[in-house]
Amino acid sequence: MMRKWMVMGAGLLWIAIGIGAGAGKMWAAPQAAAAPAAAAQAKPTYTLAEYNAYKDADAEPNPQQKIAKLDAFVKQYPNSTLMPYIYRDYYLTDYALKNFAGTMDYADKMIALGDKVDTQGRLEAYVARAQAYYVGQGMKELQTADVQTKARDAAVAGLKTLDEWKKPDQMADDAFAQQVKGFKVLLNSIAAMTSTSLKDYPGAAGFYKTVLTIDPTDAVSHFRLGVVDLQMNPPAANDGFWELARSIGLKAPNAAQVQTYLKNQLIRYQQPSCDKLVDDQVTELITLATSSADKPATLNVPSAADLQKARDDTANFLPALKGGGDAGKVMWLASCGLEYPDVGVRVMDAPVVEGDNVTLKVFRGATPEEIEAATEANMEVKIVGQPEAKKLEKDAVVRFTGTLTGYTQTPFLLTWDKAKINTEDLPEEKAAPGKKGPAKKAPAKKAAGD
């Protein structure tokens, strides 16, 4: 979004204020008096030599030589009333030379002139400063807390100045409205980015939300807002995951990487045991965020603490899963992938045997009476590496230890894998019919005389 409003390189967006709008009083170029009568009416506050030196520097096409001429002017005329024009030439030229720190420095000097510069001139300087920071933010010298704080404060001050800016007479209403939108996006984005770097996450969120009121389809700002929401303490999880999903739904640049980031943040937030359920949540979030611009009021992404609370609520394990809804989703997310020890069940059918693997259809209820009255299985248990389990008979009551891997609500069925039957519950080996046990040895005869 911000790139859409900004024009990089020589045709900078912010130059349009002074040139495209028809120059305001600040940028009406200084002129030497042409006649004594004119001088009497409006005597310039600078000498002709001073003016000529400025014009020579201003007209210099070579950026390096232009900086040298501007330096010479400042050395010769340090208190010149033409200094606003000199500072403007400095920050424009430094930007062309990719000296972004210099651009910001001379923009600050322009702003520091206060009432000597009109609203339009100050706004140009604020916008130039913000754009220089945006383009140069990756440079090491612009990554200090002091530079970031000044960039944020200048962006906020620029927004206040923007509120004071009046439409130039020669600018069309729609062009003025577009210009204001562009500047708001740039200044709010810089304030948001620097607030993030300074770990002022609530402040950053506020600036990004302002950007999104200007263009709700700005995928990059949705992503950045999502990152900020998740970095708060405690994280604004529902908002953060929604903003990341909304960014993907709007086809953000590098959407695949954003989706990976979303999944990793979800894993970090929930610490679940089933990767597939994380993928399912990501898919559900993206589907919702693609079809709607507004976060559903009922959206709730459970935290690791929520999942642990569900795990501890063992009495509600089966009722929650049977009931479904949000409670069922949380219980399933909390329990999927966990190993449960000594689950007591009733075998409902003869075992299904495939080699050494055995599958049991069993029933688990809240009470012995419920288990006894059951007519259909509500669990499928896959036993691995315990072939003796094939000898279990229908209606046997056994305990198993296994990993919960599957769940359907209708018809209700839980699937367990890598299970083992408690060895105490396995049937004992029976001797084959007619087969005698080993013969007992006769006692040794006593020796004579004993």
C-alpha positions in Angstrom: 0.0 0.0 0.0 2.7 2.5 1.0 4.6 1.8 -2.2 1.4 2.5 -4.2 1.3 6.0 -2.7 5.0 6.7 -3.1 6.9 7.4 -6.2 10.5 6.4 -5.9 13.6 8.0 -7.4 13.7 11.4 -9.0 9.9 11.8 -9.3 9.4 11.8 -5.6 5.8 12.0 -4.5 6.4 14.9 -2.1 7.9 17.1 -4.8 4.3 17.3 -6.1 3.4 19.7 -3.3 5.8 22.4 -4.5 5.7 21.8 -8.2 2.5 20.0 -9.2 0.3 22.1 -7.0 1.4 25.5 -8.2 4.0 26.8 -5.8 2.7 28.3 -2.6 4.2 31.4 -1.1 7.0 29.4 0.5 8.1 28.0 -2.8 7.7 31.1 -4.9 11.3 31.3 -6.0 13.1 34.3 -4.7 13.7 36.9 -7.3 16.1 39.9 -7.5 14.4 43.3 -7.7 14.0 44.3 -11.3 13.5 48.0 -10.7 13.9 50.6 -7.9 10.1 50.9 -7.7 9.7 47.2 -7.1 12.5 47.3 -4.5 10.8 50.1 -2.7 7.6 48.1 -2.5 9.2 44.8 -1.4 12.8 45.1 -0.5 14.4 41.7 -0.6 16.1 40.5 2.6 19.1 39.2 0.7 21.7 40.7 -1.5 22.0 40.3 -5.2 25.3 38.4 -4.7 23.6 36.2 -2.2 20.7 35.5 -4.5 23.1 34.7 -7.4 25.1 32.3 -5.3 21.8 30.5 -4.3 20.6 30.3 -7.9 24.0 29.0 -9.1 23.8 26.2 -6.5 20.2 25.5 -7.2 20.7 25.1 -10.9 23.8 22.8 -10.6 22.8 19.4 -12.2 25.7 17.4 -10.8 24.7 16.2 -7.3 28.2 16.1 -5.8 29.1 19.6 -7.2 25.7 20.9 -6.0 26.5 19.8 -2.4 29.8 21.6 -2.7 28.1 24.8 -3.8 25.5 24.6 -1.1 28.3 24.1 1.5 30.1 27.2 0.1 26.8 29.2 0.3 26.3 28.2 4.0 29.9 29.1 4.8 29.6 32.5 3.2 26.0 33.3 4.3 25.3 31.4 7.5 22.4 33.6 8.5 20.8 34.1 5.1 17.1 34.4 4.8 17.4 32.1 1.8 18.3 29.2 4.1 14.9 27.4 3.7 15.6 27.1 0.0 19.2 25.9 0.7 18.0 23.2 3.1 15.4 22.0 0.6 18.1 21.7 -2.1 20.2 19.8 0.5 17.6 17.2 1.3 16.6 16.7 -2.3 20.1 16.3 -3.4 21.1 14.0 -0.5 18.1 11.8 -1.3 19.3 11.5 -4.9 22.7 10.5 -3.6 21.0 7.9 -1.3 22.4 9.8 1.7 19.2 9.2 3.7 20.7 10.3 7.0 21.6 13.6 5.4 18.1 13.9 3.9 16.6 13.6 7.4 19.2 15.9 8.9 18.4 18.8 6.5 14.7 18.2 6.7 15.0 18.6 10.5 16.9 21.9 9.9 14.2 23.1 7.6 11.5 22.2 10.2 13.5 23.9 13.0 13.1 27.2 11.2 9.6 27.2 12.6 7.4 30.2 11.4 10.0 31.1 8.8 8.6 28.3 6.8 4.9 28.0 5.9 2.8 24.9 6.5 3.4 23.6 3.0 7.1 23.9 3.3 7.1 22.1 6.7 4.9 19.4 5.4 7.3 18.8 2.5 10.2 18.4 4.9 8.2 16.0 7.1 7.3 13.9 4.1 10.8 14.0 2.7 12.1 12.9 6.1 9.6 10.0 6.3 10.3 8.8 2.8 14.1 8.9 3.4 13.7 6.8 6.6 11.4 4.3 4.8 13.9 3.8 1.9 17.0 3.7 4.1 15.6 1.8 7.1 17.8 -1.2 6.4 21.0 0.8 6.9 22.7 0.2 10.2 23.1 3.9 11.1 19.3 4.3 10.9 18.5 1.3 13.2 19.4 3.0 16.5 16.7 3.7 19.1 17.5 7.4 18.9 17.0 7.6 15.1 13.9 5.5 15.3 12.4 7.7 18.1 13.1 10.8 16.1 11.6 9.3 13.0 8.4 8.4 14.9 8.1 11.8 16.5 8.7 13.5 13.2 6.0 11.3 11.6 3.5 12.2 14.3 4.3 15.9 14.0 4.0 15.6 10.2 0.5 14.2 10.7 -0.4 17.3 12.7 1.0 19.5 10.0 -0.9 17.6 7.4 -4.1 18.5 9.3 -3.2 22.2 9.0 -2.4 22.0 5.3 -4.9 23.9 3.1 -5.6 22.9 -0.5 -3.5 25.1 -2.8 -5.7 27.2 -5.2 -4.4 25.6 -8.3 -4.8 22.0 -7.1 -8.0 20.0 -8.0 -10.1 18.7 -5.2 -9.6 15.0 -6.1 -5.8 15.5 -6.5 -5.7 17.1 -3.1 -7.7 14.3 -1.5 -5.4 11.7 -3.1 -2.3 13.6 -1.9 -3.6 13.8 1.6 -4.3 10.0 1.6 -0.8 9.3 0.4 0.8 11.4 3.0 -1.3 9.8 5.8 -0.3 6.4 4.7 3.4 7.2 4.6 3.5 9.1 7.9 1.3 6.6 9.8 3.3 3.7 8.4 6.6 5.2 9.5 5.1 5.9 13.0 3.9 2.3 13.1 7.2 0.8 11.9 9.3 2.8 14.4 6.9 2.1 17.2 7.3 -1.6 16.5 11.1 -1.3 16.6 10.8 0.6 19.9 8.5 -2.2 21.2 5.6 0.2 21.6 3.2 -2.4 20.2 -0.1 -0.8 21.2 1.1 2.5 19.6 2.1 0.6 16.4 -1.2 -1.1 16.2 -3.0 2.2 16.4 -1.0 3.6 13.5 -1.5 0.5 11.3 -5.3 0.6 12.0 -5.3 4.1 10.7 -3.6 3.0 7.5 -6.2 0.3 7.1 -9.1 2.8 7.5 -7.6 4.4 4.3 -7.3 1.2 2.4 -8.8 -2.0 4.1 -7.3 -4.1 1.3 -3.7 -3.2 2.2 -2.3 -6.8 2.7 1.1 -5.7 3.9 -0.3 -3.5 6.7 -2.7 -6.4 7.7 0.4 -8.6 8.1 2.4 -6.0 10.1 -0.6 -5.4 12.3 -0.9 -9.1 12.9 2.8 -9.3 13.9 2.3 -6.4 16.3 -0.8 -7.9 17.9 1.0 -11.2 18.6 4.0 -9.4 20.2 1.8 -7.7 22.8 1.9 -8.9 26.4 -0.4 -10.7 26.6 -0.8 -11.2 22.9 -4.0 -10.0 21.2 -4.2 -13.5 19.7 -7.6 -13.5 18.0 -6.8 -10.1 16.4 -3.3 -11.1 15.4 -4.1 -14.5 13.8 -7.0 -12.9 12.0 -4.9 -10.1 10.6 -2.3 -12.6 9.3 -5.0 -14.7 7.7 -6.5 -11.5 6.2 -3.2 -10.6 4.7 -3.0 -14.1 3.1 -6.6 -13.8 1.9 -5.7 -10.5 0.2 -2.8 -12.2 -1.6 0.0 -10.5 0.2 3.5 -10.6 -1.3 5.2 -13.8 -0.2 1.9 -15.2 1.0 3.4 -18.7 1.4 5.9 -17.3 3.9 3.2 -15.5 5.7 1.3 -18.7 6.0 4.3 -20.5 7.4 4.7 -17.7 9.9 1.0 -17.9 10.9 1.4 -21.7 11.5 4.6 -21.3 13.5 3.0 -18.6 15.7 -0.1 -20.8 16.2 2.1 -23.7 17.3 4.0 -21.4 19.7 0.8 -20.0 21.1 -1.0 -23.3 21.6 1.8 -25.9 21.9 -0.5 -28.7 20.6 0.4 -32.3 20.0 -1.3 -32.8 16.6 0.3 -30.9 13.6 -2.7 -31.7 11.4 -5.0 -29.8 13.7 -2.7 -26.7 13.4 -3.0 -27.0 9.6 -6.8 -27.3 9.9 -6.9 -24.2 12.0 -4.8 -22.3 9.5 -7.0 -23.4 6.6 -10.1 -22.4 8.5 -8.7 -18.9 9.4 -7.6 -18.2 5.8 -11.0 -19.4 4.4 -12.8 -17.0 6.8 -10.5 -14.1 6.2 -10.7 -14.5 2.4 -14.5 -14.4 2.4 -15.0 -11.6 4.9 -13.3 -8.3 5.7 -14.6 -8.4 9.3 -13.4 -10.7 12.0 -16.2 -12.9 13.2 -17.4 -12.0 16.7 -17.3 -15.6 17.7 -13.7 -16.2 16.6 -11.7 -17.7 19.5 -8.2 -19.2 19.1 -7.5 -21.2 22.3 -4.2 -20.7 24.1 -1.9 -23.3 25.6 -3.4 -22.5 29.0 -6.9 -23.1 27.6 -5.7 -26.5 26.2 -4.1 -27.5 29.5 -7.3 -26.6 31.4 -9.2 -28.9 29.0 -6.7 -31.7 29.6 -7.1 -31.4 33.3 -10.9 -31.6 33.0 -10.9 -35.4 32.7 -14.5 -35.8 33.8 -15.6 -33.8 30.8 -13.4 -35.6 28.2 -16.1 -37.7 26.6 -19.0 -35.4 27.1 -17.2 -32.4 25.5 -16.2 -34.5 22.5 -19.6 -36.0 22.1 -21.2 -32.5 22.4 -19.0 -30.9 19.7 -19.2 -27.2 19.3 -16.4 -24.9 20.7 -16.0 -27.1 23.8 -15.5 -30.1 21.6 -13.0 -28.4 19.4 -11.0 -27.3 22.3 -11.1 -30.7 24.0 -10.0 -32.4 20.7 -7.2 -29.9 20.1 -6.1 -30.5 23.7 -6.2 -34.3 23.6 -5.2 -35.2 20.0 -1.7 -36.8 19.8 -1.5 -37.5 23.6 -0.8 -40.9 25.0 -3.4 -42.0 27.6 -2.5 -44.8 30.1 -4.8 -47.7 31.2 -8.0 -46.7 29.4 -10.6 -49.2 30.6 -12.9 -50.5 27.9 -15.2 -53.3 26.9 -14.4 -55.3 23.7 -17.5 -55.1 21.5 -16.4 -57.5 18.6 -13.9 -60.1 17.8 -10.5 -58.7 17.1 -9.5 -58.0 13.5 -6.0 -59.4 12.9 -3.5 -58.4 10.2 -0.2 -60.1 10.9 1.0 -59.0 14.3 -1.3 -56.0 14.3 -4.7 -56.2 16.0 -7.6 -53.8 15.8 -10.3 -53.8 18.5 -13.7 -52.2 18.5 -14.4 -51.2 22.1 -16.6 -49.1 24.2 -15.7 -46.6 26.9 -18.4 -45.1 29.2 -18.6 -42.9 32.2 -19.9 -45.7 34.5 -19.7 -49.5 34.6 -23.4 -49.6 34.0 -23.0 -47.5 30.8 -20.2 -49.8 29.6 -22.3 -52.9 30.3 -25.4 -51.5 28.5 -23.5 -50.5 25.3 -24.4 -52.1 22.0 -22.0 -50.3 19.7 -18.3 -49.4 19.8 -17.3 -45.8 20.3 -13.5 -46.4 20.0 -11.2 -48.2 17.6 -7.9 -49.3 19.1 -5.0 -50.3 16.8 -2.6 -52.6 18.7 0.9 -52.9 17.3 3.5 -55.6 18.2 1.3 -57.5 20.6 -0.1 -60.5 18.6 -1.4 -62.2 21.8 -4.2 -59.5 21.8 -5.9 -61.4 19.0 -7.0 -63.9 21.7 -9.2 -61.3 23.4 -12.9 -62.3 23.2 -16.1 -60.2 22.8 -17.2 -58.6 26.0 -13.8 -58.8 27.6 -13.0 -55.8 29.9 -9.4 -54.7 29.4 -7.1 -51.7 29.8 -4.9 -50.3 27.1 -2.3 -47.5 26.7 -2.4 -45.7 23.4 -2.1 -42.5 21.4 -5.3 -40.7 20.5 -5.2 -39.9 16.8 -8.7 -39.6 15.4 -12.1 -38.2 16.2 -15.5 -38.0 14.6 -18.5 -36.6 16.3 -21.2 -38.2 14.2 -21.2 -41.1 14.5 -19.0 -40.7 17.6 -15.8 -42.6 17.3 -12.3 -42.1 18.8 -9.3 -43.8 17.1 -6.2 -44.9 19.0 -2.9 -45.9 17.6 0.3 -47.6 18.8 -1.7 -49.2 21.6 -0.8 -52.0 24.1 -3.1 -54.0 26.2 -2.2 -54.2 29.9 -0.6 -57.6 30.1 -2.6 -58.4 33.3 -5.7 -58.3 31.1 -4.5 -60.6 28.3 -6.0 -64.2 28.4 -3.7 -66.8 29.9 -2.2 -69.5 27.7 -4.4 -72.6 27.6 -3.0 -76.1 27.2 -4.1 -77.9 24.0 -6.8 -80.5 24.5 -5.4 -84.0 25.5 -1.9 -82.6 25.9 -0.3 -83.7 29.1 2.0 -81.7 31.1 5.7 -82.8 31.6 6.0 -86.0 33.7 7.1 -85.7 37.2 10.4 -87.4 38.2 10.1 -90.3 40.7 11.8 -89.5 44.0 15.3 -91.0 44.2 15.6 -94.3 46.1 17.1 -94.2 49.4 20.5 -95.7 49.7 20.7 -98.9 51.7 21.1 -98.4 55.4 19.5 -95.0 55.2 
